[in-house]
Amino acid sequence: MKRIICVLILLNAINAFAYRISNVGKNFIKHKEQCSLVSYWDSNGYSIGWGHHGPDVKRNMRISKAYANMLFNKDIKIIEVAANRLIKDLPYKYHFSQNFFDGLCSFIYNCGESGVKQSKFYKRLRMCRVRNGIMNKQDLHYAIAHVKTSRISAPGHKSRRSDDHKLMIK
């Protein structure tokens, strides 16, 4: 019995920060990003597929839907690592909901890890009070409310942040 309890405690410790984005979260991001099989210019350079950026994206580039999905899945793995890192860097331990994590991934996908880290949302999230593994709900809701006004630099960002907020608060 002792061994089983030790194994469960160890598994919980290992999985404490091993969040994974759900299919709901992936579809949410895809819906927000839309798929473009031809590269286009946005505020951070050329983008293609489901909002993929990088030195591999060139002007007038064309890709297939299958390749766009492959790039998206690769980007999602990077986003999951970034989201888990942000959660791990909080000054407390707390188990967030799947919807919260999906919304956080969407926010990072759109703004980048450093953009989220510098946002008022993340600063407020770091200040949330947790006692015995229970988060102060008012603190959490106040932090999440700041998603609605964080990192808005383009016309579509306001509705995107509002939708990220709605997903996180569920």
Secondary structure, DSSP 8 states (H G I E B T S, - for coil): -HHHHHHHHHHHHHHTT-----HHHHHHHHHHH--EEEEEEETTEEEEETTEESTT--TT-B--HHHHHHHHHHHHHHHHHHHHHHHHTSSS-----HHHHHHHHHHHHHH-HHHHHTSHHHHHHHT--EETTEE-HHHHHHHHHGGGGSS--STTHHHHHHHHHHHHH-
